[in-house]
Amino acid sequence: MTLQQQLTQDAIVLLKQLIATQSFSREEQQTGDILEEFFRERNIPFRRKINNLWARNQHFNPALPTVLLNSHHDTVKPNPSWTLNPFEPLVKDGKLFGLGSNDAGGCLVSLLATFCYFYHRSDLSFNVLFVASAEEEISGVNGLELLLKENDLPEISFAIVGEPTEMHLAIAEKGLMVVDCTAHGKAGHAAREEGDNAIYKALRDISWIQQYEFPKVSPVLGKMKMSVTIINAGKQHNVVPDTCTFTIDCRVTEQYSLEETLDTIRQNIESVAEARSIRLKPSSIPLEHPIVQAGIKLGRNTYGSPTTSDQAVLDCQSLKLGPGHSGRSHTADEFIYLSEIEEGIDLYIKMLGEVIIAK
């Protein structure tokens, strides 16, 4: 058995262990313990902060640039439509079923196998840093962002963020800003012509949000997108409501900063608009970057991703890439093909080999 075959086998065993262990966001303690044991069994030094774990290659050299390999070990909660036990790793017809198998367990164990492949090598022109992060599914502040904020990690030249992309190259990713809005009116009796209905004010603002198009369009990510996803108003049928709240999900491209986007919203609606945060920025990597070109040479396609990941908190160039299919994420009876993990490890190793092995 070759080293790569052994690493692939170990990755699948590890993924089964992770699936069998509950790891909802902010509750990743036990899967963190499993990852600790993985490192200990292989005598790989590691560090841990809360439920984030990281390790660097054996011959780490501060004079060299560093590539980050990152994915997350937290999961969403299983939706009610599951017909299988979400915590039972079941293999059937070449598929491994289980919560987090596709998002993003397959990516995590594949990147970890790749890290182990390069761990002992002394002929690298890059350092290799692996991070298994927490709280990604809720964009939490105690995940990868915490390690970056507290300077736990070395300076990163570029990153590969593991999310299910069918091993195609997401060279850009939209940022996310959630905006909470409040329309203010005046209460009154619904039977009389009195009051100022906050719902009607909110509807006018929502109509603008639905119809407005930001003028600048990203060549990779396309148009900006705003969607009203929550609305609340009123307490009883015969009272004109004096407030109406609604929430906007804003998917932002590199053409506008989050601050510019929020300012545009405020200039065009009457409701008071407050962003929950301006942390989750759009991200990208140039088409000409060697890691992208290595993927293209291996037959991979490039595209822009509308969904967010841990890329949003990185300041370096980053590529989203991983085994699995995005359409399976957060679905009932989630699965990943075992062949996708094998292919993912193979492609990660080949792509990185083109870039980080000294010529």
C-alpha positions as CSV (number, residue, x, y, z in Angstrom):
1,M,0.0,0.0,0.0
2,T,1.4,3.4,-1.0
3,L,1.5,6.3,1.5
4,Q,-1.3,8.1,-0.4
5,Q,-3.5,4.9,-0.2
6,Q,-2.8,4.6,3.5
7,L,-3.6,8.3,4.1
8,T,-6.9,7.9,2.2
9,Q,-7.9,4.8,4.3
10,D,-7.0,6.7,7.5
11,A,-9.1,9.7,6.3
12,I,-12.2,7.6,5.8
13,V,-11.8,6.0,9.2
14,L,-11.4,9.4,10.8
15,L,-14.5,10.8,9.0
16,K,-16.6,7.9,10.3
17,Q,-15.4,8.8,13.8
18,L,-16.3,12.5,13.3
19,I,-19.8,11.6,11.9
20,A,-20.5,9.4,15.0
21,T,-19.7,12.3,17.3
22,Q,-22.0,15.3,17.7
23,S,-20.3,18.5,16.8
24,F,-22.9,21.3,16.4
25,S,-21.4,24.8,16.2
26,R,-20.1,25.9,19.6
27,E,-20.3,22.2,20.7
28,E,-17.2,20.8,18.9
29,Q,-15.4,19.7,22.1
30,Q,-15.6,15.9,21.3
31,T,-14.6,16.1,17.7
32,G,-11.7,18.4,18.7
33,D,-10.7,15.5,21.1
34,I,-10.8,13.0,18.2
35,L,-8.6,15.3,16.1
36,E,-6.2,15.7,19.0
37,E,-5.9,11.9,19.2
38,F,-5.2,11.7,15.4
39,F,-2.2,14.0,15.8
40,R,-0.9,12.3,18.9
41,E,-1.0,8.8,17.2
42,R,1.2,10.2,14.4
43,N,3.5,12.2,16.7
44,I,2.5,15.5,15.1
45,P,2.8,18.5,17.4
46,F,-0.3,20.6,17.4
47,R,-2.0,23.4,19.3
48,R,-5.6,23.9,20.4
49,K,-7.6,27.0,21.3
50,I,-11.1,26.3,22.4
51,N,-12.2,23.9,19.7
52,N,-9.8,25.0,17.0
53,L,-6.7,22.8,16.3
54,W,-3.7,23.6,14.1
55,A,-0.4,22.1,13.2
56,R,2.5,22.9,10.9
57,N,4.9,20.8,8.8
58,Q,7.9,19.2,10.5
59,H,10.5,21.4,8.7
60,F,8.7,24.7,9.2
61,N,11.0,27.5,8.2
62,P,10.0,31.1,9.1
63,A,11.9,32.4,6.1
64,L,9.5,30.6,3.7
65,P,5.9,31.6,2.7
66,T,3.1,29.6,4.2
67,V,0.1,27.9,2.6
68,L,-3.0,27.4,4.9
69,L,-5.1,24.3,4.5
70,N,-8.3,24.9,6.4
71,S,-11.7,23.3,6.9
72,H,-14.2,23.1,9.7
73,H,-15.4,20.3,12.0
74,D,-18.6,21.8,13.2
75,T,-22.0,20.9,11.7
76,V,-25.5,22.3,11.5
77,K,-28.2,20.4,13.4
78,P,-30.0,17.7,11.4
79,N,-33.2,18.8,9.8
80,P,-36.4,16.8,10.6
81,S,-36.5,15.1,7.2
82,W,-33.6,12.7,8.0
83,T,-34.7,9.0,7.5
84,L,-31.3,7.7,8.7
85,N,-29.5,8.1,12.0
86,P,-27.4,11.3,11.3
87,F,-24.8,10.1,13.8
88,E,-24.4,6.6,12.3
89,P,-21.7,6.5,9.6
90,L,-23.4,4.2,7.0
91,V,-21.7,3.1,3.8
92,K,-24.0,2.0,1.0
93,D,-23.4,1.9,-2.8
94,G,-20.1,3.7,-2.4
95,K,-21.7,6.5,-0.4
96,L,-20.8,7.4,3.2
97,F,-24.0,8.8,4.9
98,G,-23.9,10.9,8.0
99,L,-24.3,14.5,9.4
100,G,-21.3,16.5,8.2
101,S,-20.0,13.9,5.8
102,N,-20.3,16.3,2.8
103,D,-20.2,19.6,4.7
104,A,-17.4,19.6,5.4
105,G,-16.1,16.4,6.9
106,G,-14.9,15.0,3.6
107,C,-13.0,18.2,2.9
108,L,-11.5,18.3,6.4
109,V,-10.1,14.7,6.4
110,S,-8.9,15.1,2.8
111,L,-7.0,18.2,3.6
112,L,-5.6,16.6,6.8
113,A,-4.4,13.6,4.7
114,T,-2.8,16.1,2.3
115,F,-1.1,17.8,5.2
116,C,0.2,14.5,6.5
117,Y,1.5,13.7,3.0
118,F,3.7,16.8,3.0
119,Y,4.4,16.8,6.7
120,H,7.8,15.1,6.8
121,R,9.1,16.5,3.5
122,S,12.2,18.6,3.6
123,D,12.1,19.8,-0.1
124,L,9.3,22.3,0.2
125,S,9.4,25.9,-0.9
126,F,6.4,26.7,1.3
127,N,5.5,25.9,4.9
128,V,2.2,23.9,5.2
129,L,-0.2,24.9,8.0
130,F,-3.3,22.9,8.7
131,V,-6.3,24.4,10.7
132,A,-9.4,22.5,11.7
133,S,-11.7,25.4,12.7
134,A,-14.9,25.6,14.8
135,E,-18.1,27.7,14.5
136,E,-17.9,28.0,10.7
137,E,-21.6,27.2,10.2
138,I,-22.7,30.1,12.3
139,S,-19.9,32.5,11.3
140,G,-18.8,32.5,14.9
141,V,-16.1,34.7,16.4
142,N,-14.4,31.8,18.2
143,G,-13.4,29.9,15.0
144,L,-10.7,30.7,12.5
145,E,-11.2,34.4,13.1
146,L,-10.1,34.0,16.7
147,L,-6.8,32.5,15.7
148,L,-6.1,35.3,13.2
149,K,-7.2,38.0,15.7
150,E,-4.9,36.7,18.4
151,N,-1.9,36.2,16.0
152,D,-1.7,32.4,16.7
153,L,-0.9,31.6,13.1
154,P,2.1,32.6,11.0
155,E,1.7,35.0,8.1
156,I,-0.2,33.2,5.3
157,S,0.7,33.6,1.7
158,F,-2.4,31.9,0.3
159,A,-5.0,29.5,1.5
160,I,-7.1,26.5,0.4
161,V,-10.4,26.4,2.2
162,G,-12.1,23.1,2.1
163,E,-15.8,23.2,1.2
164,P,-17.6,20.9,-1.2
165,T,-17.0,22.2,-4.7
166,E,-16.7,18.8,-6.6
167,M,-13.0,19.7,-6.6
168,H,-13.6,22.6,-9.0
169,L,-12.0,25.9,-8.3
170,A,-14.1,28.6,-6.6
171,I,-11.7,31.5,-7.3
172,A,-14.1,34.1,-5.7
173,E,-16.7,34.1,-3.0
174,K,-19.4,36.6,-2.1
175,G,-19.3,38.3,1.3
176,L,-22.2,38.3,3.6
177,M,-23.8,41.1,5.5
178,V,-27.1,40.7,7.5
179,V,-29.0,43.9,8.0
180,D,-31.8,44.3,10.5
181,C,-34.3,47.0,9.7
182,T,-37.0,48.7,11.7
183,A,-39.9,50.7,10.1
184,H,-41.4,53.2,12.6
185,G,-45.1,54.3,12.4
186,K,-47.8,55.2,14.9
187,A,-50.2,52.9,16.6
188,G,-54.0,53.3,16.1
189,H,-57.3,51.5,16.0
190,A,-57.7,49.5,12.8
191,A,-61.4,50.4,12.5
192,R,-60.7,54.1,12.2
193,E,-58.5,56.3,10.0
194,E,-55.8,56.8,12.6
195,G,-52.3,55.7,13.1
196,D,-49.4,55.3,10.7
197,N,-49.0,51.7,9.7
198,A,-45.4,50.6,10.0
199,I,-46.1,47.5,7.8
200,Y,-46.9,49.7,4.8
201,K,-43.7,51.7,5.3
202,A,-41.7,48.5,5.5
203,L,-43.4,47.2,2.3
204,R,-42.3,50.3,0.4
205,D,-38.7,49.7,1.6
206,I,-38.9,46.0,0.8
207,S,-40.2,46.8,-2.7
208,W,-37.0,48.9,-3.3
209,I,-34.8,46.1,-2.0
210,Q,-36.5,43.7,-4.4
211,Q,-36.1,45.9,-7.4
212,Y,-32.8,47.6,-6.9
213,E,-29.7,46.5,-8.8
214,F,-26.2,47.7,-7.9
215,P,-24.6,49.2,-11.0
216,K,-21.2,47.5,-10.8
217,V,-21.2,43.8,-11.7
218,S,-18.4,41.4,-10.8
219,P,-16.8,39.6,-13.7
220,V,-16.6,36.4,-11.7
221,L,-19.3,36.6,-9.0
222,G,-21.9,38.5,-11.1
223,K,-24.5,40.8,-9.5
224,M,-24.9,41.7,-5.9
225,K,-28.0,40.1,-4.3
226,M,-30.3,41.3,-1.5
227,S,-33.1,39.2,-0.1
228,V,-35.6,40.0,2.6
229,T,-35.8,36.8,4.6
230,I,-37.6,37.7,7.9
231,I,-40.4,40.1,8.7
232,N,-42.3,40.7,12.0
233,A,-45.0,43.2,13.0
234,G,-48.2,43.5,14.9
235,K,-49.6,42.0,18.1
236,Q,-53.3,41.8,17.5
237,H,-55.7,42.2,14.5
238,N,-57.4,45.5,15.4
239,V,-54.3,47.5,16.2
240,V,-52.3,49.4,13.6
241,P,-48.7,48.4,14.3
242,D,-46.2,51.1,15.2
243,T,-43.1,49.1,14.3
244,C,-42.3,46.5,11.6
245,T,-38.9,44.7,11.6
246,F,-37.4,42.9,8.7
247,T,-34.0,41.3,7.9
248,I,-32.0,41.6,4.6
249,D,-29.5,39.0,3.6
250,C,-26.9,40.8,1.4
251,R,-24.5,38.8,-0.7
252,V,-21.7,41.2,-1.6
253,T,-19.1,41.1,-4.4
254,E,-15.7,42.6,-4.5
255,Q,-17.1,45.6,-6.4
256,Y,-18.5,47.1,-3.2
257,S,-17.3,47.2,0.4
258,L,-19.7,46.1,3.1
259,E,-19.7,49.7,4.3
260,E,-20.7,51.0,0.9
261,T,-23.4,48.5,0.6
262,L,-24.9,49.5,4.0
263,D,-24.7,53.1,3.1
264,T,-26.6,52.5,-0.2
265,I,-29.4,50.8,1.7
266,R,-29.6,53.6,4.2
267,Q,-29.8,56.2,1.5
268,N,-32.7,54.5,-0.2
269,I,-35.0,53.2,2.5
270,E,-37.0,55.0,5.3
271,S,-36.5,52.2,7.9
272,V,-33.6,52.3,10.3
273,A,-31.0,49.8,9.1
274,E,-28.3,48.3,11.2
275,A,-25.7,45.7,10.1
276,R,-25.1,42.8,12.5
277,S,-21.5,42.8,11.4
278,I,-19.2,43.9,8.6
279,R,-16.7,41.0,9.1
280,L,-17.6,38.6,6.4
281,K,-15.9,40.1,3.3
282,P,-15.8,38.9,-0.3
283,S,-12.7,37.0,-1.2
284,S,-10.8,35.9,-4.2
285,I,-7.6,34.6,-5.8
286,P,-6.3,35.6,-9.2
287,L,-6.8,33.3,-12.2
288,E,-3.0,33.5,-12.8
289,H,-2.1,32.3,-9.3
290,P,0.0,29.1,-9.5
291,I,-2.4,27.0,-7.4
292,V,-5.3,27.9,-9.7
293,Q,-3.2,27.2,-12.8
294,A,-2.2,23.8,-11.3
295,G,-5.9,23.0,-11.0
296,I,-6.8,24.1,-14.5
297,K,-4.0,21.9,-15.9
298,L,-5.7,19.0,-14.1
299,G,-9.0,19.7,-15.8
300,R,-10.7,21.7,-13.1
301,N,-13.1,24.5,-13.9
302,T,-13.2,27.9,-12.2
303,Y,-16.3,29.7,-10.9
304,G,-17.5,32.3,-8.4
305,S,-19.3,31.0,-5.3
306,P,-22.4,32.7,-3.9
307,T,-22.1,31.1,-0.4
308,T,-19.7,32.1,2.4
309,S,-17.1,30.1,4.2
310,D,-14.1,30.7,6.5
311,Q,-12.6,32.6,3.5
312,A,-14.6,35.6,4.6
313,V,-12.3,36.2,7.6
314,L,-9.0,35.8,5.7
315,D,-7.0,38.7,4.4
316,C,-4.8,36.6,2.1
317,Q,-5.7,35.2,-1.3
318,S,-7.7,32.1,-1.0
319,L,-9.2,29.3,-3.1
320,K,-12.3,27.3,-2.1
321,L,-11.9,23.7,-3.1
322,G,-13.0,20.4,-1.8
323,P,-14.6,17.0,-2.5
324,G,-18.4,16.6,-2.3
325,H,-21.3,18.6,-3.8
326,S,-22.6,21.8,-2.4
327,G,-26.2,20.8,-3.1
328,R,-26.0,18.0,-0.5
329,S,-25.0,20.4,2.3
330,H,-27.5,20.8,5.1
331,T,-29.9,18.2,3.5
332,A,-31.5,15.1,5.0
333,D,-29.5,11.9,4.6
334,E,-26.4,13.9,3.7
335,F,-23.6,11.8,2.1
336,I,-20.3,11.9,0.3
337,Y,-19.0,9.3,-2.2
338,L,-15.9,7.5,-0.9
339,S,-14.4,8.0,-4.4
340,E,-14.8,11.7,-4.0
341,I,-12.5,11.6,-0.9
342,E,-10.0,9.5,-2.8
343,E,-10.1,11.9,-5.7
344,G,-10.0,14.9,-3.4
345,I,-6.8,13.8,-1.7
346,D,-5.2,12.9,-5.1
347,L,-6.0,16.3,-6.6
348,Y,-5.0,18.3,-3.5
349,I,-1.6,16.5,-3.5
350,K,-1.0,17.0,-7.2
351,M,-2.0,20.7,-7.2
352,L,0.0,21.6,-4.1
353,G,3.0,19.5,-5.4
354,E,3.1,21.8,-8.5
355,V,3.4,24.8,-6.2
356,I,5.1,24.0,-3.0
357,I,7.8,21.4,-3.9
358,A,11.1,23.1,-4.6
359,K,12.1,22.7,-8.2
